[in-house]
């Protein structure tokens, strides 16, 4: 006799299922890049929401690094940017080679960039105020300053002098470009001298420091502003904190070389969140009567 249930009905024998029958269905794939982890709060952030928030984390306010093209888009009034000095292109006068040649590094960087070097410059309007704007591009060889960057910054200063325009330079750089050796270091003196002439002419120079602003850029034009603004938590300094700590063999203060620390030390005038940067620049132009 077969087995029966409590109600006297025979039980049905069920054949065991194979793994192929019980294996869960494959989930529909989620496109890569929709989400990213914020380095500030470690939360998963929806990329489009972050980008709509000017590339700032909606959870903790961490300011993501952005390139020159996006920076111009955020600061300039729509359709007002008139690019200048676009024919400047880098060369390899030293025939420099490290792990690979400088020429190959330039070609690789140019393939993924809209500019021939790490800078965009031109005339813009910011909330209706005319301005000469120059932005370093962190996406191009870490925004390093070679001959082209130095020349573009210098020409921007000279153009602002000729047209009696206020000048804003947004810095984000790893410093002087080692592949151009002394030629890149000469840009420090050239840009600083141009700013001295601009100051003699009564010009207004607004320097905006973003993460990171280091090396020869910090040691020259970036710290020569009439007003120096910085984004929150931006790393600002000449040598990196690890190098300094190893050199002096002492523990560094909390937040050393960050924008807030430099504000307390008097090296930065204001720490301004990205969403308020346009308004702050426009306010400074009005205050200076430019």
N, C-alpha and C positions, 0 to 999 in steps of 0.2 A: 504493500500500500504506500502511496505517495504521502508526503507531508501535507498537513492541512492547517488552515488558519484557525483562530479561535472561534469563528462562525461556521466552521465545518467546510469551508470552501477550499479546494485544493490550491496550493501556492504555485505560481508560475516560475519556472526555472529561467533565469536570465543569464545569457552567455556573457562572459567577461568581455569588456570593451578593450580594444587595442589602444596603444598610446597615440596613434595617429588620429583616433576618434575623439580622445579627450584633450588633446593638445589645444591650448587657448589660441583663438584666432589672432593673427598678427595685427597689431594696432596700426592705424594709419599714421604714417610718419609725420613728425612735426618739423617744418622747415628750420634749418639751422640759423642761428643768429637772431631769432625772435626775442630771446631772453638773454640777459647777461648778469653776472654777479657784480654787484657794486663793491669796489675795493674799500669804500668808506664804512659801510654797515654790514657787508657780506650778505645782503638780501638779494633775491632774484628780482630783477627789474625788467619790465616790458620795454624793449628797446624803443619802440615808437613813442611810448609815453615819455621816456627819457629825452628823446630828441625833440619832442614838442615842448619840453620844459627847458629848452636851450641847452641840452646836453648836461643837465643837472639832475642828480638822483632825487626823485620825488619823496623818498623816504628819509634821507639824512642830509640832503643838500650838498653831497659831494659833487665837485665840479670836474667833469670829465675833460680830458684834453681834447682840443679841437684844432683843425688846420686853419690856414689863412683864409681859404675860400669861405668856410663856414663863419669865421670871425667877421669877415667883411659883410656877409649876409645879415648877421645879427646886429651890427652897429649901424650900417648905412641905411638911409631911407630907401625904400624900394625903387630900383631903377636909377639911382643917382650915382652909382660908382662909375667913374671914368678911369679905367686902368692906364697906367703910365709905365714907361721904362721896360716894356715887355720884350724888347729886343736884346736885353742884356742876357748873356748866356755864359756859363762857366767854361774855363779851359783847364788844361793840365800842364802848366808851364814847367813843372818840376819832374814830370814823368813819374809821379809817385806811385809806388806799389807797396802794399802791405800783404794781407792775405790774398787780396786781388787788386787789380789796378784801379786807380782813381777814375779813369775813363769808364770802366765797367760799372763802378759804383754810381757814377752820375747817370749812365744810361738806365740802370735799374730804377733809380729814384725818379727819373723823368717819365718812365713808362707808367708809373702809378700816380703821376701828379699832373695838374693842369698848368703848371708853371715850370720854366726851365731851371729854377733854383728856389731856395727856401724863403721867398719873399713875394708879397703882393703889395703894390702901392698905387695910389691914385687920388684924385679929388672926389670927395663925397659930400653929401649933406647928412647931418645927424640932427633929426628933429627940426629940419629947416635951417640949421646953421652950417655954413660952408666950412669945410675942414680938409686939410691934407692928411691922409691916413696911410700908414705903412704897417703891415702885419707880417711878422715872421711866421714861417710855416713849419711846425713841428713834424709834420709828416714827411718832410724832405730832409733826409740825413740829420734828423733830430734838430732841425732848425739851426744848424751850425752856421757860423758867419764866415764866409769866404769873401773873395773880391766882389762878387756880384751882390751879395747882401749888403756889404759895406757901401758899394756904389749906389745901390737903390735907396738906402737910408740917407746917404749924403745928398743925392739928387732931390729926395723928398724934402729935406731941410731947406735946400737952396730954392726949390720951387715955392715953398711956403714963405720964404723970405721975399722973393720977387713979387708974389701976389698978395703979400701981407695977410696970409691965412694962418689961423692957429694950426698946430701940428700935433697929431697923436701917433705914437708908435706903440704897437702892442708886441711885447717881447715874450718869446717862449723859445728857449735855445739851450743847447748843451754847451755852448761857448764857441770859441774860434775853431775853424775847421783845420784839423791837423794836417790834412792832405795838401794844404796850401802853405803850410809852415809860416815863415815870416811875412808873407804877403797877406795872410789873414790877420796877423797881429797888427799890421799897418792900418787896418780898417778902424781899429780902436782910436788911433790918433786922428784919422781923417774925419770920422763922424763927430768926434768931440770938438774938433776945430770948427766944423760947420755949425755946430750948435752954439759955439761961442759967438760966431758972427750973427747967428739968428737972434741970440739974446741981446747983442748990441743994437740990433734993429728993432728991439721991443717986441719980439715974437713971444707967443704963448706955446710952451711945449708941455703936453700932457703925456707922461710916460705910464703905460699900463703894464704891470708885471703879472704874468700868468705862470702856471706850473708846467715845466720848471724854467726859471731864468737864472742861468749860471754862467761861469767862465768869463770870457772876454766881453760878452754882451753886458753882463752886470758891471764889469770893470770899466765900461765906457758909457755909451749913450743911455742905457737903461736907467742909470741912477742919476742922470743929469736933468731930470724934468723939473720944470717950475712947480708942477704938482705931480706927485707919484702915487698912483692908485695900484692896488693889488687885489687879485681875486682871493677868496678865502682859502686858507691852507696851502697857498702856492709856495713851492720851494724856491727860495731866492738866496743866492750867495755866489761867491767866487769858486772856491773849492767845495766839494761835497762834505757833508757832516762826517762821514766815515773817515775820509782822508784827514780832516781836522782832528778828529778824536785820536787817530793813530799817531798824528804828529805831536800833539801836546800831551798825549797820554793822560787825559782827564775825561771824566764823564761830562757830557754836554747837557745844558739845561733842557728841560722838557719843551718840546716845540721849537728847538733851536733851528734858525734859518727859515721858519715858516712865516707867512705874512703877518700873522697876529703878533708874533714875537718881535718882528722888525717894526711894527707899528708902535709897540711899547718902547722900543729903543730909539724911536724918532727917525728911522730911515725910510719909513713909508708914511704918507699923509693920511690915507684912508684905505680901509679894506672894504671893497664894494662887491656885493653879490652880482652875478652876471645879469640877472634880470633888471638891475638898476643901473647898469653901466652906461647905457645910452643916455639916460636922464642925467647922470652925474657929469658926463662929458659936456652935454648941452648946457647944464647949469654953470660949469666952469667957464665956458666960452662967454656966456652972458655976464658972468661976474667980472671977467677981464675986459669986457667991452669990446670984444672982437667980432 
